[in-house]
């Protein structure tokens, strides 16, 4: 999909003495800056065409004085072309100072405060073979009264810093609530309009926005101006530590109410910005009550821990689950510190690029106290000062963490990763998650990973990205016993098993709830169909030489079951109980035939004294 990039451009050709030299149509060859046609003059349309074999046309223009320059490129429908604006000294790839490269027709943008001199415009084909018309208009720059909101006036911009400013160049004085800062995490790909119009705009209150990046241009300027009603948007290319420590960049960030880190390469953000005035200024904006956000790589650097590959290959789930110490793994910290994301590692482009295994393995490197927050493309998570995050967009947000049931069974270098029972929350638009308490109204599921299996079989459930209905089973034991786990989230229709431990002198008398079956000291529910509670009932164990032995089981055609038992007891009388109910009173050692009808898979027998003390249960399976 074509990226949407909005910008403003400028140029100026004086009428009068230069008008005779103004061009009105292109002349080939003009496929480079050195062969550019020109001059283009103020408000004089120029016609041309581009095609698959002639994909770009170049033009030059001479601007006589400081001007605001508006560039308009129109073309016929069914095709698409874009424009790029360059200073005379910088006409290489990605050296443009402004561009309009969207699917809009016409492509219109304005560059403010363009100084006198020669400039170049490139018209570039995107699709089809469009005939086009290019028009440049010049206007006297708007004059703004500078305002000092406590940070002084805007410093002079060094020549080596590229920035794109839309709106007022002056600061605006917004009274933010220092107790109400916020974060915005976005998953990359198409941006989520609602996150900016519904979350950022009310918080911004007409303030300033700064977009930080290490490459690119001003693609966010017009987009943010429209959705947030900001006073200004400035995109700054900060691609060196020297620039990150400049007065100009520091002032621009500190005076902003919203700092946005665009997508790119998170390793360059760490390399260029960590330990610089950029880092300090971002933290300052948060501390004064502003919003800090980012998408793709810009979102990944917001967490305490950052997946930071540097020059290593990109980490791929299939490879990481096969080797806990895969060479692509490298985690940085000590960049940005926000309390909501303490102990957290962010990931993006999540389901779109199959990063569940990657996040799980990186979580295992953080340890049991860690957590990953991973976001699909076209999804966002807006997090308030109280830790509550709310989801917007059409994608999902996933929170992955460990608890007391999670087992990191195999996390050795050179070995496949095996993890049992991670908690996975999947959140969609409108869902909320409390990052401080790790709680949500959305039910999690249990996720296990076995990297020793073929990758298509490495996850349980097989597709770890889907929505699953899950139920909560709670288990409680009476005196003399304990049961684990105490609670468990289980996907609908899946089995669940609970282990019972007994103290000396105690025995299980009955286990109820969830339609499970007791086998020895294990209670198993074959298919979970609802929320339910399990209760383990206990009694004091009967210490006697009495023995209860199964002789045989017979099930007749009529549906009746016959169980023949033999016992040896030194104490009489004894009560013979089946599943907790007395079926016979035994007065002497011998045999007993118990005949009954049941649909159960088995029953439990015990010998009990009148005072309630019983022998250990005898499980009889049919």
N, C-alpha and C positions, 0 to 999 in steps of 0.2 A: 504494500500500500504506500502511496506517495506521502511523504511527510508534509505537514502543513506548516509553512514558515511565513510569518508576517513581518514586513519591515517597512521602513520609510526611506526614501531615496531622494537625491537632490541633483540638480544641475541648472545651469543658467547660461543662455546665449543671449547677448544683448541684441536688440533690434537695431535698425539703422545701418551703421557702417558694416556690420557683420552679416546683415540679412541676405546679401547677395550670395554669400558663401554657404547658406543653410542648405542642407540636403533634404530631399523629400522621399527618396527611395534608396534602397541598398544597391551596391554594385559589387559583384563578385570579382576576385576573391576577397573575402573579409572575414576569414575564419580564425583570426588571432588578433591580439591587441596591436601587434606591429603592422597589421594590414587593415586596421579599423577604418570604416567610413566616417566622414564628418566634415564639418561639425554639425551636431544636432543643435537646434536652436529652440529658444523658449516658445512653447505652444505651437510648434511647427511639426505636424505629424509626418512620420517616416514610415513607408510601407516596405514590406519584404516578405520572404518566405524561408522556411527551413524544412528539411526532409530527412529521411533515413541516411542519405548519402551526403547531405549538407546540413549537419545538425546544429551549427551555431553561427551567428552573425555578430560582429563586433562593431561598435560605434564609439566615437569620442565626442566630448563636449567641453567647452571652456566656460567656466563660471567666473564672472568678473568681480563679484563681491559676495559677502556673506549672505547666504540664501537658504530658504527651505525649499527642497526639491521634491516634486511629486512626479513619479514615473507611472505611466499607464500603458499596459500592453493588452491589446484586444486581438482576438483571432476568431476564425469561424468555429462553429460547434463541431463536435466529433473529433477534435484534435486538441492538443495542449502544448503550450510553450511557457517558459518562465524567463524572468530577467534577473541579472546580477549586476551590482554596481561596485566599481573599483576605483581606488586612488591610482594615480598614474604610476606610482612607484611600486605598487603591489597588485599584480594581475594574475598571480598563480592560482592553482586550485585551492579552494577554501580560503582565499585571501580577500574575498569580497567584503565590503563594509556594510552592504545591505543587499537583500534579495527578496523576491516574491516568487515562491515556488510552491503553489497550491494548485488545486483543481478549479479555482475560480476563473471566471471570464467576465470582465477583464481582471488582470492582475494589477492591483493598484497599491502603491506604497509611498510614503513620504519620509525623507531623511531630513532631519532638522539641523539647522546651524552648520551648513556646509561652507567651508572656507573657499575663498577664490582659488582657482587653479584648473588644471586639466583633469578630467575624469573619464572613465570608460564604462560602457554598458554592454553586457553580453546578453543576447537573446538565444536561448537554448531550447531545442526541441525536446519534448517529453514523450509525446505520442502523435501518431498521424503525420501529415505533411501540411501544417497550417500556414496559410497566408496571414500576416499579422500587420497591425498598425501600432507604432511606438510613438508616444507623445511625452514630452518632458515640459513641465511648467515650473516656473520659479516664483517665489514670493518672499517678501521681506519677513525675516524671522520675527516671531512673536516675542515681545519683551516681558519678562517676568520680574517681579520684585523679589529679591532674595530675602529669605526669612531665616533667622537663627533660632533654632529650637533647643539650643544648649550644646550644639556640636560644632559651632562655627559655620562659616560659609563653605560651599563646595570647593575643594582644592582644585588646582589646575591639573588636567589629565596629562600624565606623561605620554610622550609620543609612542612608547612601546606598548601601551595598553589599548586594546580594542574594546570599545563599548558601544552599545546602541541604546539611546534614550528616547522614550516616547512619553510625552506629557511634560509636566513642569520640571525644570532642572533644580528648582528650589526645594528645600525641605518643607514638610507640612507638619504642624504640631498636633499630634494625636495623643490623647490621654489614655494610654493603655492601662489595664489592670495587671500589676506585677504578679498578682496571685492567680492569674488566669492565662498562662501561656498554653500553647498547643503544638501538636505535631501533625503532619500530614504525610502518610506513606502511600505511594502509588506504585503499581506493579509494572509499569512500562507499556509500550504499545500506545494505542489511542488513549488520550487523557480523559479523565472523568469530569465532564462539565459540572455536574451537580456538586462535586467536592469543592469547586472554586466558587460557584454562585451561591450555594447554600451554607457552606462551612466557612470559607475564607472571607467572603465579602462582608458578612456582619462583624467579623472579628477585625477586619482591616479598617473599617470606618473611614474609607476614603484616603487611606495612607499610601505610603510608597512601597513598591515591590522591587526587590533585587533578584535577578536570576544569575546564578553562578554556573560557569561551565569552563571546561578546558579546551573546547573546540566548538565549532558551529557558529551561529549568528543570533538573530533576534526573533526566532520563530515564536517565542512566547509573548512578545510585546503587545501586539494588537489583541491577541487572544485573551490575555489577562486584563487588559484595559476594558474590554467589552464585558467580561464575566464578573469582574470584581469591583468595577467602578473606582479603580485606583486613581490617585493623583498622578502617578508616574510609574512606569516600568523601565528598569534599566538592566540590560543583559551585558555582563562583563566577562570577557575571556581572561581567566586567571590561570595561565599555563606555565608559571614558574614561581619559585619561592620568592624571588625578588618582587614580582608583581603582587604576590599575596601579602607582602609586608609594606606595600605602598600606602601613603596617606590617602590617596584617592579611593582605593578599594576599601580601606578601613572606614572612611567617612560614609561611603555609599551604603555599606552594610549596616553600620550602626544607626543610620537615620531611617532605615527601612522598618516597616511593621510586619513584613512577610518576606522571608528569605527562601528562595526555591532553588534547589540544585537539580539541574537538568540531567537527562540520561547521558551516558558516555562510558568512561572506564573508571571504576571506583579506585583502582590502584593509583591512577594519576591524581585523584582527589586527595588520597592519603599522602602521596609523595610530595605534592605541591602545597598542600594546605595544613597538614598536621604540624603543630608547634609554631604556627605563624599568627600574624594578626587576623587573618581570615578566621581561623579557629576561634580566637578570642572574641571577635566581633559577632560571630554566629551565636556563641554562648551568651553574649551580652543581650542580643535581641530577644532570646528566649527569656532571660532573666527579667527583662523589662515588660514582659507580657505579650511578646510577639509570637508569630507562628513560624516554625521551621519545617520545611518539607522538601520532598524530592521524589523523583520517579526513576525507576530502573536503578542504575548505579547511584543516583542521588538519594534514593531511598535506602540503599544498602549501607551507606556510610552513617546513617542516623543511629544505628544500634551501637551498644557498647562494644560488641565484637563484630568485626568486618571480615567477610570472605575477601581476601586480598591476594589474588594470584600473581600479580606482578607480571613477570615474563614467562611464568609457568603456563602450561596449557589449561584451557578452561575445564573446570571440574564437571564431569558427566556422571549421572547417577549410576549407570550401568558399570562404570569403571570403579567408582568409589565403593559400592557395596561388595565388590570382588576383592578389595584390598583396603584395609582400614588406614593404611599409611600411603595411599596413592600420591604420586609426586605432584599432583595438581593442588593439593591441600595446603593452604597457608592462611592463617587467621591473625589479623592485627587487632590491636585495641589502643586505648589512650588517645583516640581522636575526639569525637563529640560525646558528651555525657549528659543524657537526659534520664531522669529517674524512672520514667515509665518503661524505658527500654534497657534498664540494668539487667545484666546477665543474659541478654538477648542477642541473637544474630538474625538479621533480616535477609530475606531472599526475595527475588522478583521473577517475572516471566514464568510463573511457577508451573502450573499444569501445562501451559503452552509449550514448555521446553522440558517437561518430565523431570522436575527437580526434587521430587519427594525423597528419593534415595540419597541425593546429595545433602539435603537438609538434615535427614536423620543421622547420617554419618558425621556431619559437622556438629550436630547436637551431641553425639557421643564423645567428640573431642572436647566439648565444653564441660562435660560431666553431668551428673544427675541433677544438679541445680540449674542447669542451663535451659534455654528455650529458643525456638526459632519462630519467627513471624514471617510468613511467606505469602506473597500476593500475586494473584493472576494478573495478566494484562487486562486492561479495562476495568480495574477494581482499585479501590482506595480504602484506607483506614484513617479516619480523623480521630486523634487521641487528645482528650482534654487533660487539664492539670490533675484531675482526680483519677486518672488512669483509665477512664472509660473510653473505649474505642468503638466507633460506629462505622459500618461498612456502607459504601456507595458504589454504584457501577453494576455492570452485568457479570463480572467475574467473581471469584471467591477469594476469601482470606483464610489461611490455614495456620493454626497455632499448634505446634508440636512440642510436647514436653514429657518428662518422666515423672513417675510418682513411686510410691512404695511397692507397687506391683510390677514395675518395669524391671526387666533383667537385661543387662548388657552382657549377653552370654559369651560373645567372642569379639574382642576388640584388640587384636594383636596385629602388629605389622606383618605384612605378607600373607595374611589370612583373610578369608571372606568374613564380612560383618554379619553377626547374628544378634538381633535385638528382639526381645519379646515384650509385648504389651506397652508400647508407647501410647500416650493419650493424644488423639488427633481431633481438634475442633475444626469444623468447616463452617465458615460464616459467609452469608450472602447479604445483599442489600437490606438494610434496616436492622440486621443483627448487631448485637453488642457484646463486647468482651472486656472484662476488667483486668487490665494488665498488672495491677498491684496485687489483687487477690487470686488471679488465675481462675476466674469464675465467669460463667455465662449461663443464660437460660437455654442456650443451644446445647443439646446433648453431644458429648464426644463419642468416639468409637475407640476401640483398641486396635493398634496397628503393629504388626510384627514384620520383621525383615530377615530373610535368610539368604545371604549372598552366595552360599554354597550351591544353591539351586540355579537352574537356568533362569535368566533374567525375567522371562515371562511368568515364572512361578515364584519369584523372590518375595512378593508381598502377600500378606494375609490381612485383609481381604485382597483379592487379586488386583482390583483396580482401586488404588488408594486415594483417588481424587473424587470418587462419586459420593453423592449424598446417601447415607444409610440411616434407616430408622433404628434407633438404639433404645434399649430399656435398661433401667437401673435395678439391680438386685442387691438388696441389703441383707447381711447375715449377722445374727446375734446368737451367742451361746450363753446358757445358764451357768450357774456356779459349778466350778470344777472343770470347765472346758473353755477352749477358745477356737475361733473359726477364722480362716483366712481364704480369700480376702474378706474384709468387713463389708465392702461394697464393690460392685463391678458393673461397668457398662458393657452390654452385650448387644450385638447386632441382632435384629429380629430374625428368629428362626435358627440361630446358632446355639450350640451347647454352652453350658457353663459348669464349672466344677469347683467345689469348695472343700478344703481340707480341715478336718477336725482334730484337735489335739486335746488329750485328757490328762488331768493331773492324777497323781497316784491316789487310788482308792475311789475313783469316780468312773462312771460308765455312761454311755449314751442310752437313754431310754426311748427317745423318739426324735425324729427330725421332721419338721413340717414346713410347707410353703413351696410355691413355684412348681409343684408337680414333679419333684425330683425323686430320686431313688438313692437310698443309703446302701453303700457297699463298704463293709469294714468301717473305716473312718473317713470315707470320701462320700460326699453328697453331690450327685450329678443330675443336672437338668438337661434333658436331651434337646429341647427346642424352646427357647425363650420367646414368649408371646406377649408379655406385658411387664410393667413394673411389678415387683413383688418382694415380699420379705420372707426370709428363711430363719427359722428358730430351732436351735439345738437344745433339746431338753435332756437333763442329766439326773442321775441318782447315785447314791453311794454304791460302790461295787460290793457284791456279796462274796466274802472270802470263805469258801467252803470247798470240800472235796466233791461236792455234787457235780455230776457230769450229765450233759444233755447231748445226745448223739443222733444224727440223722441216719436212718436205715435205708429208706427208699422213698421215692416220689413217683406217683402214678396219676396220670390224667386220663379219665375215661371218656367214652364217646358222648356221654350225656352232658359233658362240660364240668363234671365234678372233679375235684383234685383230692387225692389221698396222700397224706404225708404220714409216714410211720416213724415214730421217735422211740428212743430208748434212753432211760435215765438211771442214774445210780445216786442215791442221796442218803445222807445220814440223818437228815432232818425231815420230819413229816408233821403236818401235811404241807404240801407245796402247791402253789398255783401255777398252772401251765398257761402262759399268755402268748397269744398270737397278735402281733402288731399292737401290743399294749392292752389287749382285751383278754380277760380270762376265759379259756375254753374248757378247762378241766381242773378239778382238785385231785391231786395225786397223793395217796396215803401210803404207798409202798413202792419200792423200786420195781421197774418192769418196762413194758412197752405200752405205747398209746397210738391208736390210729385216729388221726384228725382228718375228717372229710368235710369239704366245703366247696363253694363255687366262688371264683374270683376272676377278674380280668387283669389283675396285676401281674408283673413279671416275677414276683417272688414275695415272700413274707419273712418276718422275723419272729423267732421263738425265744422265750426266756422262762426260767424257773424262778419264782419269787416267793419269799416268805410273806406272812400276813402283815409284817411291819413295813413292807414295801421294798426291802432289800432284794436285789435280783442278781442272777448270774449274768455274765456277759452275753450279749445277744448272739443267737445262732441264725445266720442268714441262709434261707432256703430259696434257691432260684429254680424256676420252672423251665 
